[in-house]
Each structure stands twice: as structure tokens, then as C-alpha cells.
Amino acid sequence: SPVPTVEAARDALAEHRADAVVALGGGSAVVTARAATILLAEQRPVRELCTYRDRDGRLRSPRLQAPKIPNWVIASTPTTAYAKAGSAVRDPATGDRLALYDPKTRAQAVILDPDVALTAPRDLVRSSAWNAFAMTVESLQSTVDNPLAEGLLVQALRLLVRWLPRLDSADGPETRLRLMVAAVLAGQGSDAYGGGLAQALSHAVGPRSAVANGVVEALLLPYVMRFNEPVTGERLANLAEILRATDTNAEHGADPIDTVTRLLRAMGVPPRLRDVGVAQESFPEIVRHALDDWAITQSPRPIDADQIMELLARAW
């Protein structure tokens, strides 16, 4: 969400003395509304409220203490943003992604309506669901041990694998609403793990591509899984077991990364960054932005600038 748009929303809320805000639409609408409530309450420029690096080079997220007006969501796409407390906005002048975090901005409720669900273009629904799939699979490889969150993610994965293919064969209210439920579960479950490398890279690559961030995150997922493989062996084994119970085509003993790659290809996710318009010349800027993304701190295997360049080259 561009900062000027968020500031305009803040001004509208202030002008009307709003006591609540309703976000109607997908992830961009949700994030814009959420970020606007933060700017309205905190009464400071966005760069004073966003995640930053301290003098020791560590990423810090300021505590945003002011009370926030409640927000309500009427969903049109299966985005994980519905369940989150983070709001990422972009400075169009610099291209910087500015991350705001405030648990007080979580939605009071998410309303899933079949008529609204049918208003979103199918490609938008698909890319949002791919994002939920990638976030779910990446979170299930985290070294954090949280059985409750894992239960949410397993159910999200089960729904996504079952209903995503139906967008082409049986698109309708039930398919879209089931994918929305999966996205809510994925958003809630992944909150316990805080993100990961694929998520951080998609935030940096997405604006420099010709497709939505969800497509980029799903595209990068197998490459990130291979990078993390040396430290995620036990979690990968657990993921393989979950996939066998979820995907009827998953073979016993199959490499879970190969299984995820097969699922993504069957869903139509492009295999290479060049396929989605990413230029190699943008790699240094992508690396810089990714290293400043909070989600990268949750990668099970630490990564530096040179390793990110190598990963991007493999994915290109």
C-alpha cells in the first residue's frame, strides 16, 4: 500500500471522526485500513513508527501504544492479511518497504460472504491462495515448536491442496469460501513463526516483477526449502508425513521438496524469476531490501547477502 494512499485514508478517518473502519476487499484494502488506523492514533510520520535497524544492526519494531479504532474485514480474496497484526506500506519515492506492527489492529471480525467472494478476478484469488500455501509450507519448517499453531497450518494446507485445483474445474462460492477459511488459518498459524526467507524475498522481489507477491513467494518456495534443508531435516520429515495425508498423489518416501514443487507446478506457479519479469540487474536492490525485512530474521538457517545472490541466480 503506497504511503500517500494510507495517509489519505488516515485523513478521511480523522475528518469523519470515525469510531471504526471497514475494509472491503483483499490484502491491499486490509493493510491500507490497518495502517491508516495506526497513523491516525500515533500522530507521527510513518518512518518513526516502522521497523528499523538499531545501532548494533538488529531489527527493532517500535511499540505502538496509542489505542486504535477497531477494524472489520469483509473479504473478497483468500489473503493471509486478514489474520495479521502487521501492516507493510511502501514509500513510492524510495521503494522502501516500511513495516508497522501493532496487535491492537487485528480485525474484530472477518466476514466471509459468497457474493463478495465472487467479485474478485480468478487470477487474484489464485495468487492470494498461492501465497497462503507458501506461507503455510514455510511455517511448517520453522524450528519453533508450537503444536496449536501447527494444527491450524495443517488444516490450512489440507484445504488449500483440496480446493485450489477447483478454481479451474469448479469455481464458485464454496471453493472461494473454503480458500478464504484456509487463508485465515494460515495467517493465524504462521503468526506463531513470524515469517521466513521466502516471505522476505517475495516482499523484495514482488514489486520488481510483473506479478503479485503471492506468485513470487510460491515460485521461490522450493529454492528456499533447498537452502534451508541442511537444518530442517526433522521438520521436512514431518512435512512429508503431512503431505502424504493431504495429497492423494504424494508417494511414500518421496522428497517433500519435490512433492511441494510438483504441487506448485500442477497449480500453474511459474518455475523461474525470469518468467515473471524479474531482471538480474535488480538483484542487488532485492538483496538490500530483503536483509532489512523482519521476516528474514525467522529463517531457520541464517543467510547473508552473497547467499541471497546465489539463491536468486538459481531461481532465475
Backbone torsions as a table, in degrees:
resi	resn	phi	psi	omega
1	SER	NA	122.2	-179.4
2	PRO	-64.9	141.4	-178.9
3	VAL	-55.3	-44.4	179.9
4	PRO	-58.8	-35.5	178.0
5	THR	-66.8	-42.6	178.8
6	VAL	-63.6	-41.2	179.2
7	GLU	-65.7	-36.1	176.8
8	ALA	-65.9	-38.9	176.9
9	ALA	-65.2	-42.0	176.4
10	ARG	-58.0	-44.6	-178.6
11	ASP	-64.5	-37.1	178.4
12	ALA	-66.1	-41.2	177.8
13	LEU	-62.3	-41.8	-179.8
14	ALA	-67.0	-43.0	-178.5
15	GLU	-59.8	-39.7	-176.8
16	HIS	-93.2	4.1	-179.0
17	ARG	50.7	48.1	-174.3
18	ALA	-63.1	140.0	174.1
19	ASP	-106.1	3.1	175.1
20	ALA	-167.1	165.9	176.9
21	VAL	-137.1	138.6	178.3
22	VAL	-111.3	123.1	176.5
23	ALA	-99.3	117.7	179.8
24	LEU	-111.8	112.7	179.5
25	GLY	141.6	-145.6	-177.4
26	GLY	-105.2	-154.1	-173.0
27	GLY	-60.4	-38.6	-178.6
28	SER	-64.6	-41.6	178.4
29	ALA	-64.3	-42.5	-178.7
30	VAL	-63.3	-47.8	-177.6
31	VAL	-66.7	-39.7	179.1
32	THR	-61.0	-46.3	179.9
33	ALA	-63.5	-43.1	-177.4
34	ARG	-65.8	-46.6	179.9
35	ALA	-64.7	-35.9	179.7
36	ALA	-63.4	-37.0	178.6
37	THR	-67.5	-31.2	177.5
38	ILE	-68.2	-48.9	180.0
39	LEU	-63.2	-36.9	178.8
40	LEU	-61.8	-44.4	-174.5
41	ALA	-79.6	-39.7	-172.7
42	GLU	-81.7	-24.6	175.8
43	GLN	56.8	40.9	176.5
44	ARG	-140.3	158.2	177.3
45	PRO	-61.6	152.1	-174.1
46	VAL	-61.7	-32.6	-178.4
47	ARG	-70.3	-14.9	174.0
48	GLU	-88.7	-5.7	-175.0
49	LEU	-113.9	-11.6	-171.3
50	CYS	-92.8	167.3	176.0
51	THR	-58.9	141.1	-176.8
52	TYR	-145.4	166.5	174.0
53	ARG	-95.2	131.1	178.3
54	ASP	-82.5	-175.2	-176.1
55	ARG	-64.7	-22.9	178.2
56	ASP	-89.9	2.9	178.6
57	GLY	85.2	6.1	179.8
58	ARG	-89.2	144.1	177.7
59	LEU	-76.2	132.5	-179.5
60	ARG	-126.3	143.5	176.3
61	SER	-115.7	113.9	-177.4
62	PRO	-60.9	146.8	173.5
63	ARG	-80.8	121.5	-178.4
64	LEU	-100.5	99.8	-165.8
65	GLN	-88.1	-23.5	-173.5
66	ALA	-63.9	141.3	176.5
67	PRO	-60.4	143.4	-178.9
68	LYS	-113.2	144.6	172.9
69	ILE	-69.3	148.2	-177.3
70	PRO	-71.5	150.3	174.4
71	ASN	-122.1	146.8	-179.9
72	TRP	-123.0	146.9	-174.9
73	VAL	-121.3	128.5	168.4
74	ILE	-111.2	107.6	-165.5
75	ALA	-83.3	142.5	173.3
76	SER	-121.2	-12.4	178.6
77	THR	-137.4	161.2	178.7
78	PRO	-85.0	67.5	-179.0
79	THR	-98.2	142.3	177.4
80	THR	-71.5	-12.1	-178.2
81	ALA	-60.3	-26.1	-177.3
82	TYR	-57.0	-34.5	-172.0
83	ALA	-97.4	2.0	-169.8
84	LYS	-94.5	167.2	174.6
85	ALA	-114.3	-0.8	179.8
86	GLY	-96.0	150.8	178.5
87	SER	-137.7	113.3	179.5
88	ALA	-100.4	125.7	177.2
89	VAL	-120.9	159.5	-175.8
90	ARG	-122.2	133.2	175.1
91	ASP	-83.9	109.0	-176.4
92	PRO	-65.8	-20.4	-179.1
93	ALA	-74.7	-33.2	-176.1
94	THR	-115.8	-17.6	-174.3
95	GLY	82.0	1.1	-177.6
96	ASP	-69.3	139.4	173.5
97	ARG	-94.5	120.7	-175.5
98	LEU	-109.5	117.5	-173.6
99	ALA	-100.3	123.9	175.9
100	LEU	-109.5	140.2	179.6
101	TYR	-135.4	126.2	178.6
102	ASP	-156.5	109.4	179.6
103	PRO	-58.4	-22.6	-179.2
104	LYS	-71.0	-9.1	179.8
105	THR	-97.6	6.9	175.7
106	ARG	-61.0	144.8	-177.4
107	ALA	-61.5	139.4	174.2
108	GLN	-66.7	-34.8	177.9
109	ALA	-161.5	153.3	173.1
110	VAL	-117.1	120.2	-175.7
111	ILE	-102.5	121.5	-179.8
112	LEU	-105.8	111.7	-176.2
113	ASP	-118.6	130.0	-175.6
114	PRO	-62.7	-36.1	179.9
115	ASP	-68.2	-42.3	177.9
116	VAL	-65.6	-38.5	-178.6
117	ALA	-59.5	-32.2	-177.5
118	LEU	-81.6	-4.6	-178.2
119	THR	-80.3	-22.2	-175.3
120	ALA	-78.9	139.5	174.6
121	PRO	-58.4	144.7	-175.7
122	ARG	-59.3	-40.0	-179.8
123	ASP	-62.8	-34.5	177.5
124	LEU	-68.7	-41.8	176.4
125	VAL	-60.7	-43.5	-178.1
126	ARG	-63.5	-47.9	-177.9
127	SER	-65.9	-34.9	176.2
128	SER	-65.2	-41.0	179.1
129	ALA	-68.8	-36.0	174.9
130	TRP	-60.6	-40.2	177.0
131	ASN	-60.7	-43.6	178.2
132	ALA	-63.4	-39.7	177.9
133	PHE	-61.5	-49.2	-178.2
134	ALA	-63.0	-42.4	-180.0
135	MET	-64.1	-37.9	179.4
136	THR	-66.0	-49.6	-177.7
137	VAL	-64.3	-41.8	179.8
138	GLU	-64.8	-41.4	-179.9
139	SER	-64.5	-34.9	-180.0
140	LEU	-68.8	-8.6	175.5
141	GLN	-100.7	2.5	-178.9
142	SER	-65.5	152.1	176.4
143	THR	-82.2	-7.1	175.5
144	VAL	-69.1	138.4	179.4
145	ASP	-106.6	104.2	-179.1
146	ASN	-140.0	92.0	-175.6
147	PRO	-60.1	-33.6	-179.6
148	LEU	-68.0	-46.0	178.0
149	ALA	-64.5	-38.0	179.4
150	GLU	-62.0	-37.7	177.8
151	GLY	-61.3	-41.3	177.1
152	LEU	-62.9	-42.4	-177.0
153	LEU	-69.0	-38.8	179.5
154	VAL	-63.1	-43.5	178.1
155	GLN	-66.4	-37.7	176.5
156	ALA	-60.9	-44.8	-179.7
157	LEU	-63.7	-40.5	179.2
158	ARG	-60.3	-44.8	-179.7
159	LEU	-67.3	-41.6	-177.6
160	LEU	-65.5	-44.3	-179.9
161	VAL	-64.9	-34.3	-178.3
162	ARG	-77.6	-41.3	-168.5
163	TRP	-100.4	-22.0	179.2
164	LEU	-58.2	-45.5	179.1
165	PRO	-61.3	-22.5	-176.7
166	ARG	-76.0	-9.9	175.5
167	LEU	-60.1	-29.3	178.6
168	ASP	-93.0	-32.3	-174.2
169	SER	-96.5	-29.6	-175.7
170	ALA	-150.0	53.1	-179.8
171	ASP	-66.4	132.1	-179.3
172	GLY	-179.6	-176.3	-176.4
173	PRO	-56.9	-44.3	-176.6
174	GLU	-64.4	-44.7	179.4
175	THR	-57.8	-47.1	-176.3
176	ARG	-69.2	-39.3	179.4
177	LEU	-68.2	-37.4	176.8
178	ARG	-64.0	-39.2	177.6
179	LEU	-67.1	-35.1	176.6
180	MET	-65.1	-42.1	177.1
181	VAL	-61.7	-42.3	177.7
182	ALA	-59.8	-40.6	-179.4
183	ALA	-66.4	-38.7	176.5
184	VAL	-62.1	-46.0	178.8
185	LEU	-62.1	-42.8	179.3
186	ALA	-63.8	-40.9	179.1
187	GLY	-64.7	-44.0	179.2
188	GLN	-67.1	-45.4	-178.0
189	GLY	-65.7	-42.5	-177.0
190	SER	-69.7	-20.5	177.8
191	ASP	-58.5	-30.4	-179.1
192	ALA	-70.9	-17.9	-176.0
193	TYR	-108.6	-17.3	169.3
194	GLY	79.8	9.6	177.5
195	GLY	112.4	-151.3	-177.2
196	GLY	168.7	-177.2	-174.1
197	LEU	-67.1	-44.1	180.0
198	ALA	-61.3	-38.4	179.1
199	GLN	-66.4	-45.6	179.6
200	ALA	-61.8	-43.6	-179.8
201	LEU	-65.6	-38.7	-179.8
202	SER	-64.6	-34.6	177.3
203	HIS	-62.9	-34.5	-178.3
204	ALA	-86.2	-36.4	-176.8
205	VAL	-81.7	-39.3	-172.9
206	GLY	-49.1	-50.9	-179.4
207	PRO	-66.4	-13.0	179.5
208	ARG	-104.9	17.2	179.3
209	SER	-119.0	179.1	178.8
210	ALA	-100.9	11.2	-175.2
211	VAL	-133.4	175.2	179.7
212	ALA	-72.8	157.3	-179.8
213	ASN	-56.0	-35.4	-178.3
214	GLY	-62.2	-36.5	177.1
215	VAL	-64.4	-44.9	-178.5
216	VAL	-64.0	-43.1	-179.0
217	GLU	-63.4	-42.2	177.8
218	ALA	-65.9	-40.1	178.7
219	LEU	-59.9	-44.1	-175.1
220	LEU	-78.8	-16.8	-173.2
221	LEU	-53.5	-50.3	-179.3
222	PRO	-61.7	-36.0	179.2
223	TYR	-66.9	-39.4	177.8
224	VAL	-68.1	-39.1	178.5
225	MET	-61.4	-40.9	177.8
226	ARG	-64.6	-40.0	179.0
227	PHE	-62.8	-42.0	-176.7
228	ASN	-80.9	-11.5	-172.8
229	GLU	-50.5	-39.0	-179.2
230	PRO	-59.6	-21.4	-176.8
231	VAL	-118.0	2.0	-176.7
232	THR	-118.5	23.4	-175.7
233	GLY	-53.5	-50.2	-178.2
234	GLU	-65.5	-40.8	-179.6
235	ARG	-69.1	-34.8	176.8
236	LEU	-65.0	-38.3	177.5
237	ALA	-62.7	-39.9	177.3
238	ASN	-65.9	-40.6	178.0
239	LEU	-62.9	-39.8	178.6
240	ALA	-59.8	-40.7	178.8
241	GLU	-65.1	-42.1	178.6
242	ILE	-63.3	-42.4	-179.4
243	LEU	-64.9	-37.8	178.6
244	ARG	-64.1	-34.0	179.3
245	ALA	-80.0	-16.5	-175.0
246	THR	-102.5	-40.6	-173.8
247	ASP	-106.7	115.8	-176.4
248	THR	-65.3	-18.4	-179.7
249	ASN	-94.8	-1.8	-179.9
250	ALA	-72.4	127.9	-177.9
251	GLU	-90.5	145.0	176.8
252	HIS	-64.0	130.8	179.2
253	GLY	84.1	-2.4	-179.4
254	ALA	-69.6	146.5	175.6
255	ASP	-61.6	121.3	-177.2
256	PRO	-61.8	-28.5	177.9
257	ILE	-68.9	-40.1	175.6
258	ASP	-64.0	-37.6	179.4
259	THR	-65.1	-44.6	178.0
260	VAL	-62.4	-42.4	179.4
261	THR	-61.4	-42.6	179.0
262	ARG	-62.1	-43.2	179.5
263	LEU	-62.1	-43.1	-179.8
264	LEU	-64.5	-41.8	179.8
265	ARG	-65.8	-39.0	178.6
266	ALA	-64.6	-30.1	178.6
267	MET	-79.3	-13.6	179.5
268	GLY	98.3	12.4	179.0
269	VAL	-69.4	128.8	179.4
270	PRO	-61.2	147.0	-176.2
271	PRO	-86.6	-19.4	-171.2
272	ARG	-132.9	149.2	177.5
273	LEU	-63.1	-33.0	179.0
274	ARG	-63.8	-25.0	-179.7
275	ASP	-71.5	-16.6	-177.5
276	VAL	-116.5	20.7	170.9
277	GLY	82.8	15.8	179.1
278	VAL	-83.9	127.2	-179.9
279	ALA	-93.0	141.8	178.0
280	GLN	-60.6	-29.5	-179.9
281	GLU	-62.8	-19.5	-179.2
282	SER	-86.7	-4.7	-174.9
283	PHE	-57.5	-47.1	-179.6
284	PRO	-57.9	-40.3	178.5
285	GLU	-68.3	-38.3	177.0
286	ILE	-60.8	-45.0	179.7
287	VAL	-59.7	-45.6	-178.3
288	ARG	-60.4	-45.7	-179.1
289	HIS	-68.6	-39.1	-178.8
290	ALA	-63.7	-39.7	-178.8
291	LEU	-67.7	-19.5	177.9
292	ASP	-97.6	9.1	-178.2
293	ASP	-93.5	130.9	-177.8
294	TRP	-57.3	-36.3	-175.2
295	ALA	-60.2	-28.1	-176.5
296	ILE	-68.8	-22.6	179.4
297	THR	-69.1	-15.1	-178.4
298	GLN	-98.0	6.7	177.1
299	SER	-65.5	132.1	-179.4
300	PRO	-63.6	-23.1	176.8
301	ARG	-120.9	118.9	179.6
302	PRO	-57.8	148.8	-177.0
303	ILE	-139.0	142.9	178.0
304	ASP	-112.7	-179.1	-174.6
305	ALA	-61.2	-43.0	-179.0
306	ASP	-63.8	-39.8	179.8
307	GLN	-68.1	-35.7	176.1
308	ILE	-64.3	-41.8	177.9
309	MET	-60.0	-42.1	178.8
310	GLU	-64.8	-41.1	179.4
311	LEU	-64.0	-44.8	179.1
312	LEU	-62.3	-38.5	178.6
313	ALA	-64.0	-39.9	178.4
314	ARG	-65.3	-37.0	-177.3
315	ALA	-79.8	-13.7	-175.7
316	TRP	-80.7	NA	NA
